[in-house]
C-alpha cells in the first residue's frame, strides 16, 4: 500500500519511516509511556512528573 502525503516528498517519507523504525525500538524498551498528543509543553511536564512520581 502506498500512502501519499500532500506537500511531503518521497525523501521526507523515507526519513519518517527511518525515524519510526529507530524510535520503535526505543519505545519497546520503555518502562513508561506517556501520551502527550495535543498537550502544551507545560501540561506534558506536569503529566510526566505525575506518572514518574506515582512509580516511586
C-alpha positions in Angstrom: 0.0 0.0 0.0 1.3 3.5 -0.9 0.5 6.5 1.2 0.7 9.9 -0.3 1.1 13.0 2.0 0.3 16.3 0.4 3.4 18.5 0.4 5.8 15.7 1.6 8.5 14.5 -0.7 9.5 10.9 -1.1 12.7 11.7 0.7 10.8 13.0 3.7 8.6 9.9 3.8 11.7 7.8 3.8 13.2 9.8 6.7 9.9 9.4 8.6 10.0 5.6 8.1 13.6 5.5 9.3 12.7 7.6 12.4 9.7 5.3 13.1 11.9 2.2 13.0 14.6 3.8 15.2 12.2 5.1 17.8 10.1 2.0 17.7 13.0 0.0 19.1 13.3 2.5 22.0 9.6 2.5 22.6 9.6 -1.2 23.1 12.3 -0.8 25.8 10.5 1.9 27.7 9.3 1.4 31.3 6.8 4.2 31.0 4.7 5.5 28.1 3.1 8.9 28.3 0.5 10.1 25.8 1.2 13.8 25.1 -0.6 14.4 21.9 -2.4 17.8 22.0 -0.8 18.8 25.3 1.1 22.0 25.8 4.7 21.7 26.9 3.7 22.7 30.4 1.0 20.1 30.5 3.4 17.5 29.2 5.8 18.3 32.0 3.1 18.0 34.6 1.8 14.7 33.2 5.3 13.2 33.0 6.1 14.3 36.6 2.8 12.8 37.9 3.4 9.5 36.3 7.0 9.2 37.4 6.2 10.3 40.9 3.5 7.7 41.2 6.0 5.0 40.3 8.2 5.5 43.4 
